[in-house]
């Protein structure tokens, strides 16, 4: 993410390992600032629903950016 071309918009990422997901966000500015979600586990609590909600929202952001 840090190697991506210069951008004034946040960059988003997803790290996954089987059924575990962590969403990442990078904001470049005076220095890179990262944020990460809590670890979402698909078969625990509302992990699947939350993961799908986040992915849907990121998809909406990408569609707006591309248009």
C-alpha positions in Angstrom: 0.0 0.0 0.0 2.8 2.4 0.8 4.4 1.8 -2.6 1.2 2.9 -4.4 1.4 6.0 -6.5 0.9 9.3 -4.7 -2.7 9.9 -3.8 -4.6 12.3 -1.6 -7.3 9.7 -1.0 -7.1 6.9 1.6 -6.0 3.4 0.4 -7.7 0.3 1.7 -6.5 -3.2 2.0 -7.6 -6.6 3.2 -5.5 -9.3 4.9 -7.0 -12.7 5.2 -5.9 -16.1 6.4 -8.6 -18.7 5.8 -11.6 -17.5 7.8 -9.9 -14.5 9.5 -10.1 -11.0 8.0 -8.5 -7.7 8.9 -9.2 -4.5 7.0 -6.5 -1.9 6.6 -6.5 1.8 5.8 -3.6 4.0 4.8 -3.7 7.8 4.8 -0.6 9.5 3.4 0.2 12.9 4.7 3.1 14.2 6.6 3.8 10.6 7.3 1.9 7.4 6.6 -0.8 6.6 9.1 -2.3 3.1 9.2 -5.5 1.9 10.8 -6.8 -1.6 11.1 -10.0 -3.2 12.0 -10.4 -5.8 14.7 -9.9 -9.3 13.5 -13.1 -10.7 12.0 -13.6 -14.4 12.2 -16.3 -15.7 9.9 -17.7 -18.4 12.1 -17.7 -16.4 15.4 -20.3 -13.8 16.5 -21.2 -11.5 13.6 -17.9 -11.9 11.7 -19.5 -12.9 8.4 -22.1 -10.2 8.4 -19.6 -7.5 9.4 -17.0 -8.7 6.8 -19.7 -8.5 4.1 -20.9 -5.1 5.2 -17.3 -3.7 5.1 -16.7 -5.3 1.6 -20.0 -3.9 0.3 -19.1 -0.4 1.6 -15.6 -0.5 0.0 -17.2 -1.6 -3.3 -19.5 1.4 -3.1 -16.5 3.7 -2.5 -14.6 2.2 -5.5 -17.6 2.6 -7.8 -18.0 6.3 -6.8 -14.2 6.9 -7.4 -14.2 5.2 -10.8 -17.2 7.1 -12.2 
